[in-house]
């Protein structure tokens, strides 16, 4: 995800300057994640917009929320230094 945000990874996000994560899903395995991604591509844009707006109507950037203390990727945060 960081590579997409930095523009160091080619593709859609680099081509169109996409920087915000406005929607995501967690899956138990990469196989189910890929299956879901492929199924989502079959839907029309309006359906996808509704999906995003239902969960994130202001289209806030959700990337930082992945790493907050109780976030799903909190274990990836470096420990805070003790002073």
Secondary structure, 3 states (H helix, E strand, C coil): CHHHHHCCCCCHHHHHCCCCCCCCCCCCCHHHHHHHHHHHCCCCHHHHHHHHHHHCCCCCCCHHHHCCCCCCCHHHCCCCCCC
